[in-house]
Amino acid sequence: MSETAVPFLIAPRQTLDFFDERGTETGRVVTALEGWNLMRSKDMPLFELSMRLRDLFSAPFGVEPISGKKSARWQTVGAGQTLDFFHVDHISDHDLVLTVRDRHLDVMTWLSVRGKLYTVTSSVKVHNLFGKLYMAPVATAHKIIVATYLRRLRRLTATD
């Protein structure tokens, strides 16, 4: 996707501290929420471990813990509601925009569906030194986790 085609970012692209966009062709058309549910349909040890480590190192800085919060299978969700540990900013069949904001950083994850192309775009704006330190390991883990989720989505939609 070209930079001009990305409408859901936490800040202007050139000011972001982290940006990652990756996608996959699905075996059938899914909605943005259905794709989320399929990607999160099974526990992923790397994700669970990264959340536990995140909580351990972030607690002294007042960051709310998120490990142990199991993902539910969502039939419907609306803007303003919470989806797992994210705030839902926008939802349609084609787009699901999730945010987390705190004093250290702001995160936006945009899940988009265009035909059979399912894309996850994540953008982060860091506010302070802890946010920068936090993002150092998270940036690498994020890319691995999202790639794993997208492979799962491709596999699960191919066998329907």
CNS distance restraints for C-alpha pairs under 8 A (distance, minus, plus):
assign (resid   1 and name CA) (resid   5 and name CA) 6.26 0.50 0.50
assign (resid   1 and name CA) (resid   6 and name CA) 7.22 0.50 0.50
assign (resid   2 and name CA) (resid   6 and name CA) 6.98 0.50 0.50
assign (resid   3 and name CA) (resid  13 and name CA) 7.64 0.50 0.50
assign (resid   8 and name CA) (resid  97 and name CA) 7.23 0.50 0.50
assign (resid   8 and name CA) (resid 108 and name CA) 7.80 0.50 0.50
assign (resid   8 and name CA) (resid 110 and name CA) 6.40 0.50 0.50
assign (resid   9 and name CA) (resid  13 and name CA) 7.13 0.50 0.50
assign (resid   9 and name CA) (resid 108 and name CA) 6.30 0.50 0.50
assign (resid   9 and name CA) (resid 109 and name CA) 7.93 0.50 0.50
assign (resid   9 and name CA) (resid 110 and name CA) 7.74 0.50 0.50
assign (resid   9 and name CA) (resid 122 and name CA) 7.54 0.50 0.50
assign (resid   9 and name CA) (resid 123 and name CA) 5.83 0.50 0.50
assign (resid  10 and name CA) (resid  16 and name CA) 7.86 0.50 0.50
assign (resid  10 and name CA) (resid 106 and name CA) 6.92 0.50 0.50
assign (resid  10 and name CA) (resid 107 and name CA) 6.44 0.50 0.50
assign (resid  10 and name CA) (resid 108 and name CA) 5.39 0.50 0.50
assign (resid  10 and name CA) (resid 123 and name CA) 5.87 0.50 0.50
assign (resid  10 and name CA) (resid 124 and name CA) 6.37 0.50 0.50
assign (resid  10 and name CA) (resid 125 and name CA) 6.81 0.50 0.50
assign (resid  11 and name CA) (resid  15 and name CA) 6.57 0.50 0.50
assign (resid  11 and name CA) (resid  16 and name CA) 6.26 0.50 0.50
assign (resid  11 and name CA) (resid 123 and name CA) 7.75 0.50 0.50
assign (resid  11 and name CA) (resid 124 and name CA) 7.84 0.50 0.50
assign (resid  11 and name CA) (resid 125 and name CA) 6.87 0.50 0.50
assign (resid  12 and name CA) (resid  16 and name CA) 6.67 0.50 0.50
assign (resid  13 and name CA) (resid  19 and name CA) 7.91 0.50 0.50
assign (resid  15 and name CA) (resid 125 and name CA) 7.67 0.50 0.50
assign (resid  16 and name CA) (resid 123 and name CA) 6.68 0.50 0.50
assign (resid  16 and name CA) (resid 124 and name CA) 5.94 0.50 0.50
assign (resid  16 and name CA) (resid 125 and name CA) 5.31 0.50 0.50
assign (resid  16 and name CA) (resid 126 and name CA) 7.98 0.50 0.50
assign (resid  17 and name CA) (resid 123 and name CA) 7.70 0.50 0.50
assign (resid  17 and name CA) (resid 124 and name CA) 5.72 0.50 0.50
assign (resid  17 and name CA) (resid 125 and name CA) 5.28 0.50 0.50
assign (resid  17 and name CA) (resid 126 and name CA) 6.19 0.50 0.50
assign (resid  18 and name CA) (resid 122 and name CA) 7.72 0.50 0.50
assign (resid  18 and name CA) (resid 123 and name CA) 5.55 0.50 0.50
assign (resid  18 and name CA) (resid 124 and name CA) 4.98 0.50 0.50
assign (resid  18 and name CA) (resid 125 and name CA) 6.97 0.50 0.50
assign (resid  18 and name CA) (resid 139 and name CA) 7.38 0.50 0.50
assign (resid  19 and name CA) (resid 121 and name CA) 7.43 0.50 0.50
assign (resid  19 and name CA) (resid 122 and name CA) 5.68 0.50 0.50
assign (resid  19 and name CA) (resid 123 and name CA) 4.59 0.50 0.50
assign (resid  19 and name CA) (resid 124 and name CA) 6.59 0.50 0.50
assign (resid  20 and name CA) (resid 120 and name CA) 7.99 0.50 0.50
assign (resid  20 and name CA) (resid 121 and name CA) 5.72 0.50 0.50
assign (resid  20 and name CA) (resid 122 and name CA) 5.23 0.50 0.50
assign (resid  20 and name CA) (resid 123 and name CA) 6.66 0.50 0.50
assign (resid  20 and name CA) (resid 143 and name CA) 7.38 0.50 0.50
assign (resid  21 and name CA) (resid 119 and name CA) 6.99 0.50 0.50
assign (resid  21 and name CA) (resid 120 and name CA) 5.72 0.50 0.50
assign (resid  21 and name CA) (resid 121 and name CA) 4.26 0.50 0.50
assign (resid  21 and name CA) (resid 122 and name CA) 6.35 0.50 0.50
assign (resid  22 and name CA) (resid 119 and name CA) 5.66 0.50 0.50
assign (resid  22 and name CA) (resid 120 and name CA) 5.59 0.50 0.50
assign (resid  22 and name CA) (resid 121 and name CA) 6.59 0.50 0.50
assign (resid  22 and name CA) (resid 146 and name CA) 7.88 0.50 0.50
assign (resid  22 and name CA) (resid 147 and name CA) 7.46 0.50 0.50
assign (resid  23 and name CA) (resid 117 and name CA) 6.69 0.50 0.50
assign (resid  23 and name CA) (resid 118 and name CA) 5.37 0.50 0.50
assign (resid  23 and name CA) (resid 119 and name CA) 3.93 0.50 0.50
assign (resid  23 and name CA) (resid 120 and name CA) 6.00 0.50 0.50
assign (resid  23 and name CA) (resid 150 and name CA) 6.85 0.50 0.50
assign (resid  24 and name CA) (resid 117 and name CA) 5.73 0.50 0.50
assign (resid  24 and name CA) (resid 118 and name CA) 5.49 0.50 0.50
assign (resid  24 and name CA) (resid 119 and name CA) 6.54 0.50 0.50
assign (resid  24 and name CA) (resid 150 and name CA) 6.26 0.50 0.50
assign (resid  24 and name CA) (resid 151 and name CA) 7.60 0.50 0.50
assign (resid  24 and name CA) (resid 154 and name CA) 6.73 0.50 0.50
assign (resid  25 and name CA) (resid 116 and name CA) 5.36 0.50 0.50
assign (resid  25 and name CA) (resid 117 and name CA) 4.60 0.50 0.50
assign (resid  25 and name CA) (resid 118 and name CA) 6.27 0.50 0.50
assign (resid  25 and name CA) (resid 154 and name CA) 6.62 0.50 0.50
assign (resid  26 and name CA) (resid  30 and name CA) 7.91 0.50 0.50
assign (resid  26 and name CA) (resid 116 and name CA) 5.15 0.50 0.50
assign (resid  26 and name CA) (resid 117 and name CA) 6.29 0.50 0.50
assign (resid  26 and name CA) (resid 118 and name CA) 6.80 0.50 0.50
assign (resid  26 and name CA) (resid 153 and name CA) 6.92 0.50 0.50
assign (resid  26 and name CA) (resid 154 and name CA) 4.84 0.50 0.50
assign (resid  26 and name CA) (resid 155 and name CA) 8.00 0.50 0.50
assign (resid  26 and name CA) (resid 157 and name CA) 5.90 0.50 0.50
assign (resid  26 and name CA) (resid 158 and name CA) 6.89 0.50 0.50
assign (resid  27 and name CA) (resid 116 and name CA) 7.06 0.50 0.50
assign (resid  27 and name CA) (resid 154 and name CA) 6.34 0.50 0.50
assign (resid  27 and name CA) (resid 155 and name CA) 7.86 0.50 0.50
assign (resid  27 and name CA) (resid 157 and name CA) 4.79 0.50 0.50
assign (resid  27 and name CA) (resid 158 and name CA) 4.32 0.50 0.50
assign (resid  27 and name CA) (resid 159 and name CA) 7.76 0.50 0.50
assign (resid  27 and name CA) (resid 160 and name CA) 7.99 0.50 0.50
assign (resid  28 and name CA) (resid 116 and name CA) 6.10 0.50 0.50
assign (resid  28 and name CA) (resid 157 and name CA) 5.94 0.50 0.50
assign (resid  28 and name CA) (resid 158 and name CA) 7.12 0.50 0.50
assign (resid  29 and name CA) (resid 115 and name CA) 6.11 0.50 0.50
assign (resid  29 and name CA) (resid 116 and name CA) 5.01 0.50 0.50
assign (resid  30 and name CA) (resid  34 and name CA) 5.91 0.50 0.50
assign (resid  30 and name CA) (resid  35 and name CA) 6.06 0.50 0.50
assign (resid  30 and name CA) (resid 113 and name CA) 7.40 0.50 0.50
assign (resid  30 and name CA) (resid 116 and name CA) 7.43 0.50 0.50
assign (resid  31 and name CA) (resid  35 and name CA) 6.15 0.50 0.50
assign (resid  31 and name CA) (resid  93 and name CA) 4.76 0.50 0.50
assign (resid  31 and name CA) (resid  94 and name CA) 5.91 0.50 0.50
assign (resid  31 and name CA) (resid  95 and name CA) 7.95 0.50 0.50
assign (resid  31 and name CA) (resid 113 and name CA) 6.67 0.50 0.50
assign (resid  32 and name CA) (resid  36 and name CA) 6.38 0.50 0.50
assign (resid  32 and name CA) (resid  92 and name CA) 7.32 0.50 0.50
assign (resid  32 and name CA) (resid  93 and name CA) 5.65 0.50 0.50
assign (resid  32 and name CA) (resid  94 and name CA) 5.45 0.50 0.50
assign (resid  32 and name CA) (resid  95 and name CA) 5.52 0.50 0.50
assign (resid  32 and name CA) (resid  96 and name CA) 5.70 0.50 0.50
assign (resid  32 and name CA) (resid 111 and name CA) 6.02 0.50 0.50
assign (resid  32 and name CA) (resid 112 and name CA) 5.97 0.50 0.50
assign (resid  32 and name CA) (resid 113 and name CA) 5.98 0.50 0.50
assign (resid  32 and name CA) (resid 118 and name CA) 7.82 0.50 0.50
assign (resid  33 and name CA) (resid  37 and name CA) 6.24 0.50 0.50
assign (resid  33 and name CA) (resid  74 and name CA) 7.52 0.50 0.50
assign (resid  33 and name CA) (resid  76 and name CA) 7.95 0.50 0.50
assign (resid  33 and name CA) (resid  93 and name CA) 7.25 0.50 0.50
assign (resid  33 and name CA) (resid  96 and name CA) 6.69 0.50 0.50
assign (resid  34 and name CA) (resid  38 and name CA) 6.18 0.50 0.50
assign (resid  35 and name CA) (resid  39 and name CA) 6.09 0.50 0.50
assign (resid  35 and name CA) (resid 118 and name CA) 7.77 0.50 0.50
assign (resid  35 and name CA) (resid 153 and name CA) 6.66 0.50 0.50
assign (resid  36 and name CA) (resid  40 and name CA) 6.12 0.50 0.50
assign (resid  36 and name CA) (resid 111 and name CA) 7.91 0.50 0.50
assign (resid  37 and name CA) (resid  41 and name CA) 5.68 0.50 0.50
assign (resid  37 and name CA) (resid  72 and name CA) 7.88 0.50 0.50
assign (resid  37 and name CA) (resid  73 and name CA) 5.58 0.50 0.50
assign (resid  37 and name CA) (resid  74 and name CA) 6.71 0.50 0.50
assign (resid  38 and name CA) (resid 152 and name CA) 7.56 0.50 0.50
assign (resid  38 and name CA) (resid 153 and name CA) 5.91 0.50 0.50
assign (resid  38 and name CA) (resid 156 and name CA) 7.18 0.50 0.50
assign (resid  39 and name CA) (resid 149 and name CA) 4.94 0.50 0.50
assign (resid  39 and name CA) (resid 150 and name CA) 6.70 0.50 0.50
assign (resid  39 and name CA) (resid 152 and name CA) 5.92 0.50 0.50
assign (resid  39 and name CA) (resid 153 and name CA) 5.28 0.50 0.50
assign (resid  40 and name CA) (resid  71 and name CA) 6.74 0.50 0.50
assign (resid  40 and name CA) (resid 149 and name CA) 7.24 0.50 0.50
assign (resid  41 and name CA) (resid  71 and name CA) 7.88 0.50 0.50
assign (resid  41 and name CA) (resid  73 and name CA) 7.28 0.50 0.50
assign (resid  43 and name CA) (resid  47 and name CA) 7.93 0.50 0.50
assign (resid  43 and name CA) (resid  48 and name CA) 7.49 0.50 0.50
assign (resid  44 and name CA) (resid  48 and name CA) 6.25 0.50 0.50
assign (resid  45 and name CA) (resid  49 and name CA) 6.01 0.50 0.50
assign (resid  46 and name CA) (resid  50 and name CA) 6.03 0.50 0.50
assign (resid  46 and name CA) (resid 145 and name CA) 7.34 0.50 0.50
assign (resid  47 and name CA) (resid  51 and name CA) 6.16 0.50 0.50
assign (resid  47 and name CA) (resid 145 and name CA) 6.49 0.50 0.50
assign (resid  48 and name CA) (resid  52 and name CA) 6.30 0.50 0.50
assign (resid  48 and name CA) (resid  67 and name CA) 6.80 0.50 0.50
assign (resid  49 and name CA) (resid  53 and name CA) 6.22 0.50 0.50
assign (resid  50 and name CA) (resid  54 and name CA) 5.94 0.50 0.50
assign (resid  50 and name CA) (resid 141 and name CA) 7.48 0.50 0.50
assign (resid  51 and name CA) (resid  55 and name CA) 6.11 0.50 0.50
assign (resid  51 and name CA) (resid  66 and name CA) 6.69 0.50 0.50
assign (resid  51 and name CA) (resid  67 and name CA) 5.11 0.50 0.50
assign (resid  52 and name CA) (resid  56 and name CA) 6.20 0.50 0.50
assign (resid  52 and name CA) (resid  66 and name CA) 7.99 0.50 0.50
assign (resid  52 and name CA) (resid  67 and name CA) 5.43 0.50 0.50
assign (resid  53 and name CA) (resid  57 and name CA) 6.22 0.50 0.50
assign (resid  54 and name CA) (resid  58 and name CA) 5.81 0.50 0.50
assign (resid  55 and name CA) (resid  59 and name CA) 5.73 0.50 0.50
assign (resid  55 and name CA) (resid  63 and name CA) 7.56 0.50 0.50
assign (resid  55 and name CA) (resid  64 and name CA) 7.58 0.50 0.50
assign (resid  55 and name CA) (resid  65 and name CA) 5.09 0.50 0.50
assign (resid  55 and name CA) (resid  66 and name CA) 6.83 0.50 0.50
assign (resid  55 and name CA) (resid  67 and name CA) 6.82 0.50 0.50
assign (resid  58 and name CA) (resid  62 and name CA) 6.83 0.50 0.50
assign (resid  58 and name CA) (resid  63 and name CA) 5.47 0.50 0.50
assign (resid  58 and name CA) (resid  64 and name CA) 8.00 0.50 0.50
assign (resid  58 and name CA) (resid  65 and name CA) 7.96 0.50 0.50
assign (resid  58 and name CA) (resid 134 and name CA) 7.94 0.50 0.50
assign (resid  59 and name CA) (resid  63 and name CA) 5.34 0.50 0.50
assign (resid  59 and name CA) (resid  64 and name CA) 6.93 0.50 0.50
assign (resid  59 and name CA) (resid  65 and name CA) 7.04 0.50 0.50
assign (resid  61 and name CA) (resid 130 and name CA) 7.93 0.50 0.50
assign (resid  63 and name CA) (resid 102 and name CA) 7.85 0.50 0.50
assign (resid  66 and name CA) (resid  85 and name CA) 6.57 0.50 0.50
assign (resid  69 and name CA) (resid  84 and name CA) 7.04 0.50 0.50
assign (resid  69 and name CA) (resid  85 and name CA) 7.76 0.50 0.50
assign (resid  70 and name CA) (resid  84 and name CA) 7.37 0.50 0.50
assign (resid  71 and name CA) (resid  84 and name CA) 5.65 0.50 0.50
assign (resid  72 and name CA) (resid  84 and name CA) 7.23 0.50 0.50
assign (resid  77 and name CA) (resid  81 and name CA) 6.65 0.50 0.50
assign (resid  77 and name CA) (resid  82 and name CA) 7.96 0.50 0.50
assign (resid  77 and name CA) (resid  83 and name CA) 7.38 0.50 0.50
assign (resid  77 and name CA) (resid  88 and name CA) 7.94 0.50 0.50
assign (resid  77 and name CA) (resid  91 and name CA) 7.80 0.50 0.50
assign (resid  78 and name CA) (resid  88 and name CA) 6.81 0.50 0.50
assign (resid  78 and name CA) (resid  90 and name CA) 7.47 0.50 0.50
assign (resid  78 and name CA) (resid  91 and name CA) 6.53 0.50 0.50
assign (resid  79 and name CA) (resid  87 and name CA) 7.95 0.50 0.50
assign (resid  79 and name CA) (resid  88 and name CA) 4.94 0.50 0.50
assign (resid  79 and name CA) (resid  89 and name CA) 5.13 0.50 0.50
assign (resid  79 and name CA) (resid  90 and name CA) 5.11 0.50 0.50
assign (resid  79 and name CA) (resid  91 and name CA) 6.27 0.50 0.50
assign (resid  80 and name CA) (resid  87 and name CA) 6.45 0.50 0.50
assign (resid  80 and name CA) (resid  88 and name CA) 5.39 0.50 0.50
assign (resid  80 and name CA) (resid  89 and name CA) 6.06 0.50 0.50
assign (resid  81 and name CA) (resid  87 and name CA) 6.04 0.50 0.50
assign (resid  81 and name CA) (resid  88 and name CA) 5.53 0.50 0.50
assign (resid  82 and name CA) (resid  86 and name CA) 5.59 0.50 0.50
assign (resid  82 and name CA) (resid  87 and name CA) 4.66 0.50 0.50
assign (resid  82 and name CA) (resid  88 and name CA) 5.84 0.50 0.50
assign (resid  83 and name CA) (resid  87 and name CA) 6.25 0.50 0.50
assign (resid  83 and name CA) (resid  88 and name CA) 6.48 0.50 0.50
assign (resid  83 and name CA) (resid  98 and name CA) 7.97 0.50 0.50
assign (resid  85 and name CA) (resid 100 and name CA) 7.76 0.50 0.50
assign (resid  86 and name CA) (resid  98 and name CA) 5.59 0.50 0.50
assign (resid  86 and name CA) (resid  99 and name CA) 5.48 0.50 0.50
assign (resid  86 and name CA) (resid 100 and name CA) 5.62 0.50 0.50
assign (resid  87 and name CA) (resid  98 and name CA) 5.49 0.50 0.50
assign (resid  87 and name CA) (resid  99 and name CA) 5.15 0.50 0.50
assign (resid  87 and name CA) (resid 100 and name CA) 6.23 0.50 0.50
assign (resid  88 and name CA) (resid  96 and name CA) 7.47 0.50 0.50
assign (resid  88 and name CA) (resid  97 and name CA) 6.03 0.50 0.50
assign (resid  88 and name CA) (resid  98 and name CA) 4.75 0.50 0.50
assign (resid  88 and name CA) (resid  99 and name CA) 6.56 0.50 0.50
assign (resid  89 and name CA) (resid  96 and name CA) 7.86 0.50 0.50
assign (resid  89 and name CA) (resid  97 and name CA) 5.42 0.50 0.50
assign (resid  89 and name CA) (resid  98 and name CA) 5.71 0.50 0.50
assign (resid  89 and name CA) (resid  99 and name CA) 6.75 0.50 0.50
assign (resid  90 and name CA) (resid  95 and name CA) 7.28 0.50 0.50
assign (resid  90 and name CA) (resid  96 and name CA) 5.80 0.50 0.50
assign (resid  90 and name CA) (resid  97 and name CA) 5.02 0.50 0.50
assign (resid  90 and name CA) (resid  98 and name CA) 7.34 0.50 0.50
assign (resid  91 and name CA) (resid  95 and name CA) 5.53 0.50 0.50
assign (resid  91 and name CA) (resid  96 and name CA) 4.49 0.50 0.50
assign (resid  91 and name CA) (resid  97 and name CA) 6.32 0.50 0.50
assign (resid  92 and name CA) (resid  96 and name CA) 6.39 0.50 0.50
assign (resid  93 and name CA) (resid 113 and name CA) 7.77 0.50 0.50
assign (resid  94 and name CA) (resid 112 and name CA) 5.51 0.50 0.50
assign (resid  94 and name CA) (resid 113 and name CA) 4.76 0.50 0.50
assign (resid  94 and name CA) (resid 114 and name CA) 6.78 0.50 0.50
assign (resid  95 and name CA) (resid 110 and name CA) 6.93 0.50 0.50
assign (resid  95 and name CA) (resid 111 and name CA) 5.68 0.50 0.50
assign (resid  95 and name CA) (resid 112 and name CA) 4.56 0.50 0.50
assign (resid  95 and name CA) (resid 113 and name CA) 6.44 0.50 0.50
assign (resid  96 and name CA) (resid 110 and name CA) 5.76 0.50 0.50
assign (resid  96 and name CA) (resid 111 and name CA) 5.09 0.50 0.50
assign (resid  96 and name CA) (resid 112 and name CA) 6.52 0.50 0.50
assign (resid  97 and name CA) (resid 108 and name CA) 6.96 0.50 0.50
assign (resid  97 and name CA) (resid 109 and name CA) 5.88 0.50 0.50
assign (resid  97 and name CA) (resid 110 and name CA) 4.50 0.50 0.50
assign (resid  97 and name CA) (resid 111 and name CA) 6.40 0.50 0.50
assign (resid  98 and name CA) (resid 108 and name CA) 5.60 0.50 0.50
assign (resid  98 and name CA) (resid 109 and name CA) 5.12 0.50 0.50
assign (resid  98 and name CA) (resid 110 and name CA) 6.30 0.50 0.50
assign (resid  99 and name CA) (resid 106 and name CA) 7.30 0.50 0.50
assign (resid  99 and name CA) (resid 107 and name CA) 5.40 0.50 0.50
assign (resid  99 and name CA) (resid 108 and name CA) 4.43 0.50 0.50
assign (resid  99 and name CA) (resid 109 and name CA) 6.33 0.50 0.50
assign (resid 100 and name CA) (resid 106 and name CA) 5.86 0.50 0.50
assign (resid 100 and name CA) (resid 107 and name CA) 5.16 0.50 0.50
assign (resid 100 and name CA) (resid 108 and name CA) 6.69 0.50 0.50
assign (resid 101 and name CA) (resid 105 and name CA) 6.14 0.50 0.50
assign (resid 101 and name CA) (resid 106 and name CA) 4.29 0.50 0.50
assign (resid 101 and name CA) (resid 107 and name CA) 6.23 0.50 0.50
assign (resid 102 and name CA) (resid 106 and name CA) 6.25 0.50 0.50
assign (resid 103 and name CA) (resid 127 and name CA) 6.72 0.50 0.50
assign (resid 103 and name CA) (resid 128 and name CA) 7.99 0.50 0.50
assign (resid 104 and name CA) (resid 126 and name CA) 6.21 0.50 0.50
assign (resid 104 and name CA) (resid 127 and name CA) 5.06 0.50 0.50
assign (resid 104 and name CA) (resid 128 and name CA) 5.67 0.50 0.50
assign (resid 104 and name CA) (resid 129 and name CA) 7.92 0.50 0.50
assign (resid 104 and name CA) (resid 130 and name CA) 6.39 0.50 0.50
assign (resid 104 and name CA) (resid 131 and name CA) 4.76 0.50 0.50
assign (resid 105 and name CA) (resid 124 and name CA) 6.86 0.50 0.50
assign (resid 105 and name CA) (resid 125 and name CA) 5.60 0.50 0.50
assign (resid 105 and name CA) (resid 126 and name CA) 4.30 0.50 0.50
assign (resid 105 and name CA) (resid 127 and name CA) 5.22 0.50 0.50
assign (resid 105 and name CA) (resid 128 and name CA) 7.52 0.50 0.50
assign (resid 105 and name CA) (resid 131 and name CA) 5.62 0.50 0.50
assign (resid 106 and name CA) (resid 124 and name CA) 5.62 0.50 0.50
assign (resid 106 and name CA) (resid 125 and name CA) 5.25 0.50 0.50
assign (resid 106 and name CA) (resid 126 and name CA) 6.52 0.50 0.50
assign (resid 106 and name CA) (resid 127 and name CA) 7.92 0.50 0.50
assign (resid 107 and name CA) (resid 122 and name CA) 7.23 0.50 0.50
assign (resid 107 and name CA) (resid 123 and name CA) 5.87 0.50 0.50
assign (resid 107 and name CA) (resid 124 and name CA) 4.58 0.50 0.50
assign (resid 107 and name CA) (resid 125 and name CA) 6.69 0.50 0.50
assign (resid 108 and name CA) (resid 122 and name CA) 5.66 0.50 0.50
assign (resid 108 and name CA) (resid 123 and name CA) 5.32 0.50 0.50
assign (resid 108 and name CA) (resid 124 and name CA) 6.48 0.50 0.50
assign (resid 109 and name CA) (resid 120 and name CA) 6.84 0.50 0.50
assign (resid 109 and name CA) (resid 121 and name CA) 5.64 0.50 0.50
assign (resid 109 and name CA) (resid 122 and name CA) 4.38 0.50 0.50
assign (resid 109 and name CA) (resid 123 and name CA) 6.55 0.50 0.50
assign (resid 110 and name CA) (resid 119 and name CA) 7.90 0.50 0.50
assign (resid 110 and name CA) (resid 120 and name CA) 5.73 0.50 0.50
assign (resid 110 and name CA) (resid 121 and name CA) 5.04 0.50 0.50
assign (resid 110 and name CA) (resid 122 and name CA) 6.30 0.50 0.50
assign (resid 111 and name CA) (resid 118 and name CA) 7.14 0.50 0.50
assign (resid 111 and name CA) (resid 119 and name CA) 5.68 0.50 0.50
assign (resid 111 and name CA) (resid 120 and name CA) 4.64 0.50 0.50
assign (resid 111 and name CA) (resid 121 and name CA) 6.45 0.50 0.50
assign (resid 112 and name CA) (resid 118 and name CA) 5.73 0.50 0.50
assign (resid 112 and name CA) (resid 119 and name CA) 5.18 0.50 0.50
assign (resid 112 and name CA) (resid 120 and name CA) 6.56 0.50 0.50
assign (resid 113 and name CA) (resid 117 and name CA) 5.72 0.50 0.50
assign (resid 113 and name CA) (resid 118 and name CA) 4.67 0.50 0.50
assign (resid 113 and name CA) (resid 119 and name CA) 6.49 0.50 0.50
assign (resid 114 and name CA) (resid 118 and name CA) 6.64 0.50 0.50
assign (resid 120 and name CA) (resid 146 and name CA) 7.58 0.50 0.50
assign (resid 126 and name CA) (resid 131 and name CA) 5.32 0.50 0.50
assign (resid 126 and name CA) (resid 132 and name CA) 6.30 0.50 0.50
assign (resid 127 and name CA) (resid 131 and name CA) 6.21 0.50 0.50
assign (resid 127 and name CA) (resid 132 and name CA) 7.98 0.50 0.50
assign (resid 128 and name CA) (resid 132 and name CA) 6.54 0.50 0.50
assign (resid 129 and name CA) (resid 133 and name CA) 6.24 0.50 0.50
assign (resid 130 and name CA) (resid 134 and name CA) 5.89 0.50 0.50
assign (resid 131 and name CA) (resid 135 and name CA) 6.14 0.50 0.50
assign (resid 132 and name CA) (resid 136 and name CA) 6.51 0.50 0.50
assign (resid 133 and name CA) (resid 137 and name CA) 7.86 0.50 0.50
assign (resid 134 and name CA) (resid 138 and name CA) 6.46 0.50 0.50
assign (resid 135 and name CA) (resid 139 and name CA) 5.54 0.50 0.50
assign (resid 136 and name CA) (resid 140 and name CA) 7.43 0.50 0.50
assign (resid 137 and name CA) (resid 141 and name CA) 6.33 0.50 0.50
assign (resid 138 and name CA) (resid 142 and name CA) 5.66 0.50 0.50
assign (resid 139 and name CA) (resid 143 and name CA) 6.54 0.50 0.50
assign (resid 140 and name CA) (resid 144 and name CA) 6.63 0.50 0.50
assign (resid 141 and name CA) (resid 145 and name CA) 6.08 0.50 0.50
assign (resid 142 and name CA) (resid 146 and name CA) 6.03 0.50 0.50
assign (resid 143 and name CA) (resid 147 and name CA) 6.08 0.50 0.50
assign (resid 144 and name CA) (resid 148 and name CA) 6.16 0.50 0.50
assign (resid 145 and name CA) (resid 149 and name CA) 6.18 0.50 0.50
assign (resid 146 and name CA) (resid 150 and name CA) 6.11 0.50 0.50
assign (resid 147 and name CA) (resid 151 and name CA) 6.27 0.50 0.50
assign (resid 148 and name CA) (resid 152 and name CA) 6.30 0.50 0.50
assign (resid 149 and name CA) (resid 153 and name CA) 6.22 0.50 0.50
assign (resid 150 and name CA) (resid 154 and name CA) 6.16 0.50 0.50
assign (resid 151 and name CA) (resid 155 and name CA) 6.13 0.50 0.50
assign (resid 152 and name CA) (resid 156 and name CA) 6.01 0.50 0.50
assign (resid 153 and name CA) (resid 157 and name CA) 6.09 0.50 0.50
assign (resid 154 and name CA) (resid 158 and name CA) 6.10 0.50 0.50
assign (resid 155 and name CA) (resid 159 and name CA) 6.63 0.50 0.50
assign (resid 156 and name CA) (resid 160 and name CA) 6.76 0.50 0.50
